[in-house]
Amino acid sequence: MSFLRRRSGQPAGPDFDVLAMDPGDWPGDFGAAMMTGPDGSCQGIFLRYDLFGGRGPAMFIGNLPEGSPARDTGDDVPFEVRQLLAALENEEPVEFVSAEDFPVMLGDDLLIVKKVKVSEGRVFCSQFGRSDGVQVTIASWDRPISDDLYQLLKPLPAEMFQQG
């Protein structure tokens, strides 16, 4: 898969490709945030997709490199799930229930996706690891994640993440 590679050269933001849906293809508001480490390194990129002009977040997509503290939550509830619930102002406790691996075909390539189930039944979550060590997590509110979504993921331009 051509998008599962580390960039060559020096990117303006993170030192890895950020996979997401093109913000121009989303009907609502889009936001991005970068988690930086104490040394200024990029510890993750989080993309928030709101539906229909701010009526609430529908999806978070996280891209977390190896070593990112957000990858180890201690309770197996993905960081992106907690961020989604916080953005929705949902303060109910959420717990990890189970995880199961599923195969997804991307053209001629096979992607193994881990579907994570949490105690909040309106949250849908899936994760996969890329060949460059970046973990991608998709957390969706009240919308199951279909296999078609993985076909829409592509690298976003590095210019989107320039600090300035």
N, C-alpha and C positions, 0 to 999 in steps of 0.2 A: 504494500500500500504506500503510495508515494507521499501521503501526508504524514506518515509515521516516521519522520526522520528529523534529526537535529539540523538546524540551520547552519550554513557555513557563513563565515564572516561575523561581524559584530552587529547584532540587532540593536534597535533603539530602546527596546523595553526588555522583556524577559529573554533569556538565552535559549528559548524553546518556542516552537510554533504553538500558537493558542488556537485550539479547535473550538469552533462554535458555529451557530447558524449565522448567516449573513444578516446583520441588523437591518439592511434594506429590505429583506424578505419578511420581516416581522411586522405585524399590523399595529403594534402599540409602541410603548416606550422601551428604550434599551439603555442599560448602564453597565459600566465596567469598573472594576476596582482591582488594584494591585496590592498584595500583601508583601511588605518588604521586611527583610531580616535586619538585625542590628548593624550588619556590615553594608547595608544598602542593596543586597542581592534580592532578586525576585523569588519569593517563597510561594507564589501562587497568583493566578489571575482568576477573578470571579466575574461572571457575566450574568446580569439580571435582565430578564425579559418580562415586561409588564404588558398586560393585554389592554387594548382599547383605551389608551390615554390615561393610565394611572389608576385603573379600577382595582389594582392589586397585582402583585407578582404572580406569574404563572409558572416560571421556571428559573432555576439557577443552574449554571454550568460552571464547574470548577476545573481548572487545569493546575495540578499540583506536582511540582518536580520532586524527585527523591530527596529526602531530608527535610521536607516542609513539615513544620510542626502541626499543621492543620490535617495532615494525613493520619495522625495518631490521636484520636479523640478519647481513647481510654475506655469507651463504652460501646464501640462499634457503630454508633449513630454517626453517619457522615456529617462533616462540618457544613456542607452545603444544605443539608436538611435543616440543621439548626438555624442557618442564615435565612432560609426560606420562611420558616415559622416565625422568626423574629421580625422579618419584614411584614408579615401578615398580622403581627401583633397577637399571635397565638401563643399564650403563655402556658398552655397545658404541657405537663411533662411528657416526653416522648422517649420510648425505649426501643432498642434493637429487638426484633422478633426472629428473623431468619435471613439467610442469604442463599441464593442458588445460582449456579452458572448455567448460562444458555448460549448456544451457538447462534451467531447472526452472520449471514452471508453478505459481504460487500463486494459486489461484482464476482470475481473469481476467488476472493480472499475470505477466510474465515476469521471472525472476530468473536472472542469469548467474552460475554458480558455477564457481570455479576448483578443480579437483581436483588436489591436489599429491601426487605420489608420491615417497617417500623410500626409502633403501636398506633400512630395516627393514620387511620385508614384512607384519608384523602391525600396522603403523600405517596408518590411513586418515585422510586430512586433506582438508578442503575449506574454501574461503574465499569470501566475497563482500563487496562494498563496498555500504554503504548510502547513501542520498541525502544524509545529513547528514555524510558523510565518515568515519564509523566503519567500521572493518574488522572483520568477524566471522570468526573461525577456529574450526573444529571439528576436534579431533584425537581419534580413537577408537582404542582398543586392541582388536585382534582381532575387530572388528565393523565390517563395511562400513557406510558412511553411505548410507542410502537417501533417495530424494527425499521420503519421508513425514516424515523428521525435520524438514525445513524448515517443514512445516505446524505442527509443535508449538512452534516458537519464538515467544515473545511477550515483551513488556516486563515486567520484574519491578518491583515497587513500589520507589520510591526509599527507603522506610523500611528496606529490607534492607541498605542501604549507609551508614546513618548511623554516624558515629563517636561513641562515647559511652562 
